[in-house]
Amino acid sequence: MINSINYYRLDELNSAQLRALRRRAEARIDDLLPVVQPVLADVRSRGDAALIEYTARFDHVQLAPERLRVTPPEFAAARDQLAPDVRQAIESAAANIRRFHERQLPQELWFTEIGPGILAGEKVTPISSVGLYVPRGKGSFPSVLLMLALPATIARVPRIAICTPPGPDGSVDAACLFAAELCGITEVYRIGGAQALAALAYGTETIPPVHKVVGPGSGYIAAAKRLLYGTLDVGLPAGPSEAILLADSSADPHIVARDLLIEAEHGSDSSSLLLTDSEPLARQVLTLLPDRIATLPEPRQTFCRDVFAGTGGIIVAPDLDRALEFINDYAPEHLEVLVREPFALLPRIKNAGEILLGPCTPICIGNYCLGTNAILPTGGFAHTFSAVSVFDFLKRSGIAYLDPTGYARLHTVARQLAVYEGFPAHARAVTGRPLPEVAHKNAPSR
């Protein structure tokens, strides 16, 4: 550690150090499971009363049951409260995010001809109810609300409920309310933390349950999702923020130092790493970081100091091949690529929540207004999960149709496999089956 900033050489890291870097905030989430479990059980048992009690304990806000849901006058007040330039920024970001996600919409219904008389396809249907969790503990995040709400509305989810923690005065962030209204969502509850996820999962007197919850949050939110898995669909694992900046000797150290602080300032449980094959660049960034951190206001300054002394820092790799190997193993939430030819490396990057190419594409623009979704898998889950998208709010049903010709081609195959697997009822269902002589009139054409 140099100047309280972790400084590593990749080939000198032992297995324990590598394991700690890979685990980042996930180890802390494990420790939170026994803390969160009683909260979930209490909300399930006592409903609104438990929500009100935990809001008073954790958010220091006293609520009555009728104040859990945001009222229409509060939406109107939020619109009036926001400065015009903030409203305009939210509207501009929303337009870009909408355009990107509308491109994701799949075909609602399709068939393909497997063979004569054999049709198979899919029907795509929105999930009937979803809950969106928008955090507030370390800031206000209308951008997060847009990233969640716009894909859900584009998918045409019939019921969308938003939970977000109240501020010290009990109000919901004005920009978040404006963003929600812009997306056409008026079901908003001033509840945060694990208790909010419990309410969405189990339902209370005021908050009806949903089938799926999506949204990022603290370690407590990540722990609650783990415990609620099986009760409802908890969506992608989106916990504390993390980023890797991959840079070579062509990178501007001032840009690198700036961009390293983007995700680090989210919280002490974040991770931010510079990974480079250039020792001179690494040393320049190491020199620049302390002064840049010192210019930040509190608590962001403390967050950054904690990150670079914890699971963040600078890693010098012997070459870009080893750096890419580390990235694909780590599977970061955000990956910013600051090398001479970023597009040349793109095919070799396999595991990352998002990949931002070149010095003009900092993480913060992706977080806010580029259009791609910034709600991303963390904790290494980019190995198997993707960014939030329209697909998170849709489900697919397989559809099949056989006419008499198609049935004649398949029934013997089905009977043989059923006999082999030991299912006599399966086999009998396709033995001597009485059939119509013609196909249905409204079957799709091939």
KELOBA-610735 format. One record per residue (C-alpha): z, y, x; residue in one letter. Coordinates in steps of 0.5 Angstrom, whole numbers, padded with zeros to 4 digits, always signed. Layout:
% residues N
ZYXA;...
//
This chain:
% residues 446
+0000+0000+0000M;-0002+0007+0003I;+0000+0013+0000N;+0003+0009-0006S;-0004+0007-0008I;-0005-0001-0007N;-0011-0002-0001Y;-0013-0009+0000Y;-0019-0013+0003R;-0022-0018-0001L;-0022-0023+0004D;-0015-0022+0006E;-0012-0023-0001L;-0008-0029-0002N;-0008-0033-0008S;-0002-0030-0011A;-0005-0023-0010Q;-0011-0025-0013L;-0008-0028-0019R;-0004-0022-0020A;-0010-0018-0020L;-0013-0022-0025R;-0007-0023-0030R;-0006-0015-0030R;-0003-0013-0036A;-0003-0020-0039E;+0003-0022-0036A;+0007-0017-0039R;+0004-0019-0046I;+0007-0026-0045D;+0014-0023-0044D;+0013-0019-0051L;+0012-0025-0055L;+0019-0026-0057P;+0020-0018-0058V;+0015-0018-0063V;+0016-0024-0067Q;+0022-0022-0071P;+0018-0016-0073V;+0013-0020-0076L;+0018-0024-0080A;+0022-0018-0082D;+0016-0015-0085V;+0013-0021-0088R;+0020-0022-0092S;+0022-0015-0094R;+0015-0011-0094G;+0015-0004-0095D;+0023-0003-0093A;+0022-0007-0087A;+0016-0002-0085L;+0020+0004-0087I;+0026+0002-0082E;+0021+0000-0076Y;+0018+0007-0077T;+0024+0011-0077A;+0027+0006-0071R;+0020+0007-0067F;+0017+0013-0069D;+0023+0017-0071H;+0020+0019-0078V;+0023+0018-0084Q;+0018+0015-0090L;+0019+0014-0097A;+0014+0008-0100P;+0010+0013-0103E;+0008+0017-0097R;+0006+0010-0093L;-0001+0012-0096R;-0005+0018-0094V;-0006+0023-0100T;-0013+0026-0102P;-0010+0033-0100P;-0008+0031-0093E;-0015+0029-0092F;-0017+0036-0094A;-0012+0040-0090A;-0014+0036-0084A;-0021+0038-0085R;-0019+0045-0085D;-0014+0045-0079Q;-0019+0042-0074L;-0023+0047-0070A;-0031+0048-0072P;-0033+0045-0065D;-0028+0039-0065V;-0031+0037-0072R;-0038+0038-0069Q;-0036+0034-0063A;-0034+0028-0068I;-0040+0029-0072E;-0045+0029-0066S;-0041+0022-0063A;-0041+0019-0070A;-0049+0020-0071A;-0050+0017-0064N;-0045+0011-0065I;-0048+0010-0072R;-0055+0010-0069R;-0054+0004-0064F;-0050+0000-0069H;-0055+0000-0075E;-0060-0003-0069R;-0055-0009-0069Q;-0056-0011-0077L;-0059-0018-0077P;-0064-0020-0083Q;-0060-0021-0089E;-0063-0028-0091L;-0068-0032-0087W;-0071-0039-0088F;-0075-0043-0083T;-0079-0049-0084E;-0076-0055-0080I;-0081-0060-0083G;-0085-0061-0089P;-0081-0060-0095G;-0075-0058-0091I;-0072-0051-0091L;-0066-0049-0087A;-0064-0041-0086G;-0058-0037-0086E;-0055-0032-0091K;-0051-0026-0088V;-0045-0023-0092T;-0040-0018-0090P;-0033-0020-0090I;-0029-0018-0096S;-0023-0014-0093S;-0022-0011-0086V;-0016-0007-0083G;-0017-0003-0077L;-0012-0001-0072Y;-0012+0006-0069V;-0007+0007-0064P;-0003+0014-0063R;+0003+0012-0058G;-0001+0016-0052K;-0005+0020-0055G;-0010+0021-0061S;-0016+0017-0062F;-0021+0019-0067P;-0026+0016-0062S;-0023+0009-0063V;-0023+0010-0071L;-0031+0012-0070L;-0032+0006-0066M;-0029+0001-0071L;-0030+0004-0078A;-0038+0006-0077L;-0040-0002-0075P;-0035-0004-0081A;-0039+0001-0086T;-0046-0001-0083I;-0044-0008-0085A;-0042-0006-0092R;-0035-0009-0092V;-0032-0007-0099P;-0025-0006-0097R;-0023-0002-0090I;-0016+0000-0089A;-0014+0004-0083I;-0007+0003-0080C;-0005+0009-0075T;+0002+0011-0073P;+0005+0018-0075P;+0006+0024-0071G;+0013+0027-0070P;+0012+0030-0076D;+0010+0024-0080G;+0003+0027-0081S;-0003+0023-0079V;-0008+0026-0073D;-0012+0031-0077A;-0018+0029-0073A;-0017+0021-0075C;-0017+0023-0082L;-0023+0027-0081F;-0027+0022-0078A;-0025+0017-0083A;-0027+0021-0089E;-0034+0022-0085L;-0034+0014-0085C;-0033+0014-0092G;-0026+0011-0092I;-0020+0014-0095T;-0015+0008-0095E;-0011+0010-0089V;-0003+0008-0088Y;+0001+0012-0083R;+0004+0006-0080I;+0003+0003-0073G;+0006-0002-0068G;+0007-0009-0069A;+0009-0008-0076Q;+0003-0005-0078A;-0001-0011-0076L;+0004-0015-0080A;+0003-0011-0086A;-0005-0012-0086L;-0003-0020-0085A;+0002-0021-0090Y;+0001-0015-0095G;+0007-0011-0098T;+0008-0008-0104E;+0004-0002-0102T;-0001-0005-0097I;-0005-0011-0100P;-0007-0016-0094P;-0014-0016-0091V;-0018-0022-0088H;-0019-0019-0081K;-0016-0014-0077V;-0020-0010-0071V;-0017-0005-0066G;-0014-0004-0059P;-0007-0002-0058G;-0001-0003-0053S;+0002-0010-0051G;+0006-0010-0057Y;-0001-0010-0061I;-0004-0015-0057A;+0003-0020-0057A;+0002-0019-0065A;-0005-0021-0065K;-0003-0027-0061R;+0002-0029-0066L;-0002-0028-0072L;-0008-0032-0070Y;-0009-0037-0076G;-0006-0032-0081T;-0012-0028-0081L;-0017-0027-0076D;-0015-0022-0071V;-0021-0020-0068G;-0023-0019-0060L;-0017-0019-0055P;-0017-0011-0054A;-0010-0009-0050G;-0009-0004-0045P;-0014-0001-0041S;-0018-0003-0035E;-0024-0001-0031A;-0027-0003-0024I;-0032+0002-0021L;-0037-0002-0016L;-0039+0003-0011A;-0043+0002-0004D;-0044+0007+0001S;-0049+0012-0003S;-0043+0013-0008A;-0040+0020-0008D;-0033+0020-0006P;-0031+0026-0011H;-0034+0022-0017I;-0031+0016-0015V;-0024+0019-0015A;-0025+0023-0021R;-0028+0016-0025D;-0022+0012-0023L;-0017+0016-0026L;-0021+0015-0033I;-0018+0009-0035E;-0012+0010-0031A;-0009+0016-0035E;-0009+0011-0041H;-0002+0009-0039G;+0002+0005-0034S;+0000-0002-0036D;-0007+0000-0035S;-0011-0002-0029S;-0016+0001-0025S;-0020-0001-0019L;-0025+0001-0014L;-0029-0005-0011L;-0033-0003-0005T;-0037-0006+0001D;-0036+0001+0005S;-0029+0002+0008E;-0031+0009+0010P;-0032+0011+0002L;-0026+0007+0001A;-0022+0011+0006R;-0025+0018+0003Q;-0023+0016-0004V;-0016+0014-0002L;-0015+0021+0001T;-0018+0024-0005L;-0014+0021-0010L;-0007+0023-0009P;-0009+0031-0010D;-0013+0029-0016R;-0007+0025-0019I;-0002+0031-0018A;-0007+0036-0022T;-0006+0032-0028L;-0001+0034-0033P;+0005+0029-0035E;+0005+0024-0037P;-0002+0022-0035R;+0000+0024-0028Q;+0006+0018-0028T;+0001+0014-0031F;-0004+0014-0026C;+0001+0013-0020R;+0004+0007-0024D;-0003+0004-0024V;-0005+0005-0017F;+0002+0002-0015A;+0001-0003-0020G;-0005-0007-0022T;-0010-0002-0020G;-0012+0000-0013G;-0018+0000-0008I;-0021-0007-0006I;-0026-0007+0000V;-0030-0013+0000A;-0034-0016+0006P;-0041-0015+0002D;-0043-0014-0005L;-0044-0021-0006D;-0037-0022-0005R;-0036-0016-0010A;-0040-0019-0015L;-0036-0025-0015E;-0030-0022-0016F;-0032-0018-0022I;-0035-0024-0025N;-0028-0027-0024D;-0024-0021-0026Y;-0029-0020-0033A;-0027-0012-0033P;-0027-0009-0040E;-0031-0003-0037H;-0035-0003-0031L;-0038+0003-0028E;-0044+0001-0022V;-0045+0007-0017L;-0049+0004-0012V;-0056+0005-0010R;-0060+0001-0014E;-0056-0001-0020P;-0061-0004-0024F;-0063-0009-0019A;-0055-0011-0019L;-0055-0012-0027L;-0058-0019-0027P;-0052-0021-0023R;-0047-0018-0027I;-0045-0024-0032K;-0038-0022-0035N;-0036-0015-0037A;-0034-0011-0043G;-0039-0006-0042E;-0044-0004-0036I;-0045+0003-0034L;-0050+0004-0029L;-0051+0010-0025G;-0047+0017-0023P;-0049+0020-0029C;-0046+0015-0034T;-0038+0016-0033P;-0034+0011-0037I;-0031+0017-0041C;-0038+0019-0044I;-0038+0011-0046G;-0031+0012-0049N;-0033+0018-0054Y;-0041+0019-0055C;-0046+0015-0052L;-0047+0010-0058G;-0045+0004-0055T;-0038+0001-0057N;-0032+0002-0053A;-0027-0002-0056I;-0028-0008-0051L;-0025-0015-0049P;-0019-0014-0044T;-0015-0018-0040G;-0021-0023-0038G;-0023-0024-0045F;-0030-0021-0043A;-0031-0028-0041H;-0032-0030-0048T;-0032-0024-0052F;-0036-0018-0053S;-0035-0011-0055A;-0034-0009-0063V;-0040-0009-0066S;-0043-0010-0073V;-0043-0017-0072F;-0035-0017-0072D;-0035-0015-0080F;-0041-0020-0082L;-0040-0028-0083K;-0046-0033-0083R;-0047-0038-0088S;-0052-0044-0087G;-0057-0045-0092I;-0061-0051-0093A;-0066-0054-0099Y;-0070-0060-0099L;-0076-0062-0104D;-0077-0069-0105P;-0082-0069-0099T;-0076-0067-0095G;-0071-0071-0098Y;-0076-0077-0097A;-0076-0075-0089R;-0069-0075-0088L;-0065-0080-0092H;-0066-0086-0088T;-0064-0082-0082V;-0057-0080-0086A;-0056-0086-0088R;-0057-0090-0081Q;-0052-0085-0078L;-0047-0085-0084A;-0047-0093-0083V;-0046-0092-0075Y;-0040-0087-0076E;-0037-0091-0081G;-0037-0087-0088F;-0040-0091-0093P;-0039-0086-0099A;-0044-0082-0094H;-0049-0087-0094A;-0049-0089-0101R;-0050-0082-0103A;-0057-0083-0100V;-0058-0090-0103T;-0062-0090-0109G;-0061-0083-0111R;-0065-0081-0117P;-0069-0075-0115L;-0074-0070-0119P;-0081-0071-0118E;-0083-0063-0116V;-0080-0058-0112A;-0076-0052-0115H;-0081-0046-0117K;-0076-0041-0114N;-0076-0044-0107A;-0078-0039-0101P;-0085-0040-0099S;-0086-0043-0092R;
//
